[in-house]
Amino acid sequence: MSLSWAGPVFAVITVGTIALGHHLVRKLNYHFGTWPSIPLFVVGAMVFGMSLFIGDDIFSGVLGIVGLTTLVDGLEVIKQEKRIARGFAPMNPARPVARISPNGPDIDAGTAENHPNNLP
């Protein structure tokens, strides 16, 4: 009986790339804004595409996971900018982002009669 290492390798790579990507997205957006999204997306697509031409199943799977995670991180950099605008993520004072009220721009959240959950 031989052990199959594919499952544990894929699990570790998946969790590792998601965790690394989470921090990478926050740091890249904090320091550089949204411009790193295009290189991340392109690199992710290239690595994902390379995984199709690799003969070894485990290495191909690892490249596919890393490529797709990097591709998604490129999209997440743009979404992070929206989270900053809504006040859900920290803003870099040297690179200000216009804040958006979660209730919309025309609603004053301080008055009960204008609140969207106010029932007649």
Secondary structure as GFF3:
##gff-version 3
##sequence-region A 1 120
A	DSSP	alpha_helix	6	32	.	.	.	ID=ss1
A	DSSP	alpha_helix	37	50	.	.	.	ID=ss2
A	DSSP	three_ten_helix	51	53	.	.	.	ID=ss3
A	DSSP	alpha_helix	57	85	.	.	.	ID=ss4
A	DSSP	three_ten_helix	112	114	.	.	.	ID=ss5
###
